[in-house]
Amino acid sequence: MRPKLFAELTGMTEKAAEGRRLKGEWPEGRVWLKAPDNQIRYNIAEYDKWVESSMMI
């Protein structure tokens, strides 16, 4: 999904998501990917798994 919708559904700002992506906190191809049109897309199901795994620490 596009960054704007991802932000609306998760409550995370687009900038915060971009920061996590650029810092390498989210693996490319899992939580996010670069589509053939060079736009960033997020996978909310994988994001949810990341959140759940973070809560176990």
C-alpha positions in Angstrom: 0.0 0.0 0.0 1.1 3.6 -0.5 2.7 5.5 2.3 -0.2 7.8 2.9 -2.7 4.9 3.4 -0.1 3.1 5.5 0.2 6.1 7.8 -3.6 6.5 8.1 -4.0 2.8 9.0 -1.1 2.5 11.5 -1.1 6.0 13.0 2.6 6.3 12.1 3.6 9.4 10.1 4.9 9.0 6.6 8.2 10.5 7.8 8.5 8.0 10.7 7.9 5.1 8.3 10.4 6.5 5.9 13.0 6.9 8.7 12.6 3.3 9.8 12.9 2.2 6.2 16.0 4.3 5.5 17.7 3.2 8.8 17.2 -0.4 7.8 14.9 -1.3 10.7 12.4 -2.8 8.2 13.7 -5.3 5.7 13.2 -4.5 2.1 11.0 -7.0 0.4 9.2 -7.8 3.6 7.8 -4.7 5.3 8.4 -2.5 2.3 9.4 -2.6 -1.4 10.2 -0.4 -4.3 7.5 -1.1 -7.0 8.4 -1.2 -10.7 7.2 2.4 -10.9 9.9 3.3 -8.3 7.4 4.2 -5.7 7.6 2.8 -2.1 4.9 0.4 -1.0 4.3 -1.1 2.5 3.0 -4.5 3.5 0.8 -4.0 6.5 0.6 -7.7 7.4 4.4 -7.8 7.7 4.4 -4.5 9.6 1.9 -6.1 12.1 4.3 -9.1 12.5 7.1 -6.7 13.2 5.1 -4.9 15.8 4.1 -8.2 17.5 7.7 -9.4 17.5 8.9 -6.1 19.0 6.4 -6.4 21.8 8.0 -9.7 22.9 11.3 -8.2 23.7 
